[in-house]
Amino acid sequence: MKHQMKTRIGLCETQPATAEGIRSLLAGTSDLECRWSAGSAAMALALLRQQPVDVLLADKTYLSIPGPEETHFLEGVRSAAVVVWSQILSEPEALRLIHAGVRGILRKSADLATVLQCFRTVAEGGTWMEDSVFRDAIRLDRPARTSLTARERQVLELVEQGMRNKDIADELGIRPGTVKIHMKHIFEKTGVHGRYGLALNGLRQRSLLAMARTHEALGEINGEFGALREPMRETRTLKAS
């Protein structure tokens, strides 16, 4: 029998007691293991070079300020799937981190099963975000987006890709002035102001779509297991009678 390789987890956590709690949680699983725990970003980078891990759980403290330090940290840990967690995490922060390359977003109030599922999902190449981060966004964005015309949706999609007005005009074969008019209508209909805001909204929509597909797949799996369980119940009932 082949020995199953465990997913290696590294911790970058400011609170020793919290790190020890995660370490104990992982010790109780058969497929996850804690390789090391670091109390600073510099220590985490050094340990990662010496003892590579598959997933790195990092406190948001190390990534709370956009700039050279955050970029340096993320570049240094690129070999691992990074999961960021925090007591308080706003939607813009979560979107910015995902855009920067973070693979998982967790609140420290998450239950133990959620933490483990997050680790397993990102280790398999997926992206994990708690529903609560975007719950309000689902309700607010859909009506506004569906009210856009076909051309406005085209413009919006290109803005979300980071294109400038001139590039959008060249791509769609229209004048830059026409793009500005479409942008004005998009701002009015979506209630979002600024290109950066539109780009973040696009990222959020894609994140929500990925989560919806994951939940749909899980629902189908649960449905299949449920269908299998029904005949098993009937068989047990027949045997009992």
N, C-alpha and C positions, 0 to 999 in steps of 0.2 A: 504494500500500500504506500503510495506516495505521500510525503509529508506536505500538508497544505501550508503555503506561505501566508504569513499574516500581514495585514496592512500595517505599515509602520507609521506611527503618529508622533509628531514632535509638538511640544507645548511652549508657547511664548506668552507667559502669564505673569502679571505683576504681583498677584496674591498667592503666596505659597500654599495656603490652605485650599484654595480653589484648584490649583494645579494638582495637589495630592488627591482631591476628590475625583478629578478626571482620570488620574492614573489608576485609582482603585476601580473606577467604573470600567475602564478598558481591561483591567486584569480579570474581570469576570466574564469576558467574551472569549470565544474560540478563534475569532478571525481578525481581531485588532490588538495591537500592543503599543504601549508607550515606550519609545526609544530613549527620550530625554526630555527634560524640562529646563527652560531658560528663563531667567528673570529680567533679561534685557534684550534689546534688538541685536546688539553687538555679539552677545553670547550665543543667541540663536543662529546668527549667520556663521559663526565659527563652528558650532556643533553640527550645523547642516552640512558643512564641507567635510567634516570628519566622519559623521554618521548620517548619511542621507536618509530622508523619510519620504513617505508617499503623500502624507497630508500634514500640514502645519496649522495648528489652531493658534491664532494670534489675537491678543487683546487689542481692541480698537485704539488704545492709547498710542500704539506704535504707528497708527495710520490716520490719526485724527486731523492732521494738518497737511493739506495738499502742498507739494513742493519737492525740493531735492531729497530731503530725508525719506519721505514716503517712497519716492521713485527708487532711491538707493536700496531701501529695504525690499521692495517688491522685485527688483532686478536680482537681488542676492538670493531670494528664495524661489526663483522661477522654476527650479527643478521639482518643487513640491506643489500640490494643490492647496492653496491658502484658504482657510476658513477664518473669517473675522467674527468675533463676538463681543457683545457689550451689554451693559445694563440698559442703556438708552441708545437707540439707533433710529435716526429719522430716515424718511424715505429718500430725500436727496443724497444723504450720506451713503445709503445702501447702493443707490444707483451709481454714484461716483466710484465706489469701490469695485463694483462689478465691472464697470467700464475700464477700470485700471488693471483688471486681470484677476481679481479675487474670485474664487470659485464657489464660496459658500458664505452665507450671512446668517448668524444665529444671535438670538437674545440670550443673555445669561439666565433668564427666567424659563428657558425651554426645559421641558421634562427630559428625563434621561433617555427615553426611547427615541426622542427627536434628535438628540445629540448624536447617538449612535447611527441613526439612519442618515444623518447629514454626512458623517464620516464615510459611510459605505457608498453613498451616492457620488460624492466628489472623487473618491478613490477609483470609481469605475468610469470616470470621465464626465460625469454629469455636473450640473449646477444646482445648488440648493439655496432657497430663500424661504424663510418662514412666511406663511400666508398673511400674518398679521401686519407685516411691513407694508403690504400693498393692498390690504383689504378695502380701504376707503377709495383707493385709486380706481378699482374696477368699476365701481358705481359711478364715479364722476366722469371718466373719460369716454366711455362708449357712446353715449348719446351725442356728444360734441363731435367726435370723429366721424360718425355716420352721417352727419349733416353736411359734410364737405362734398363739393362736386368732384367729378372724376379728375379734372385737371388740378384742382387744389390738392387732392390726395397724392397725385404725382409729384407736385412741388414739395409737399410735406415729406414724402419718402426720401427725396433727394436732400432736403435740409437735414433730415435725420442721419444721412450718410456723411454729413459735414461739408456738403458742397456750397459754394458761394453763389450769389445771384447770377453773376455772369456765366458761371459754369452750368447752372441750371438752365439758363436761357439757351446756351449752346446745345445742351443735351435735348431739350424739348423743341428746339427750333422756334423760339419766341424771343421777344425783346426783353432786355433787363427791366424796363419799365413795367412790362406786363407781369413779370415775376413779382415785382414790388406790390402790385395791386393784389395778386393772389395771396401774398404774404399778409397783407393787411386784412383780407377776409379770413384767413386761417387764424390769425391772432384773435379776431373778433368772435369767431365761432367756437374756438377751443377754450378761450379765456386764458390762454398761455401767452406770456409776453416775453419776447426775446428768442433768438435762435437757439441759445443754450437750453432754454426751457423746453423748446420743441424737441431737441435732440434727446434730452432726458426722458421726455414723455415716450418717445419712440423706443428707447431702451427699456423703459418700464413695460410697455406693451409686449415687446418680444420676450421679456422675462416672464410676464404673466401667461403668455401663450405656451412657453416651455413648461411652466408649472401646471397649466391646465392639461397639457398632453400627458404629463407624468401622472396626474391624478386620474385621468381617464384610463390610462393603461393599468393603473393599480385597481381601478374599479372593475375593469374587465377581468383581471386576474382573480379578484375576490369573487366575482360572479361565477367564474368557472369553478372555483373551489366550492362555492355554494351549491352549484348544480351537481357536483360530485358527491357532496355530503348528503343530499336528499335521498338518492338511492341507497346509500349506506345506512341511513336511518331506517328506511323501509325494510332493509334486509335484517337489521337488528330486531325490528318489531316482529317480523315473521318468525324469526328464531325464538324469540321470547314467548310467542303465542303457541 
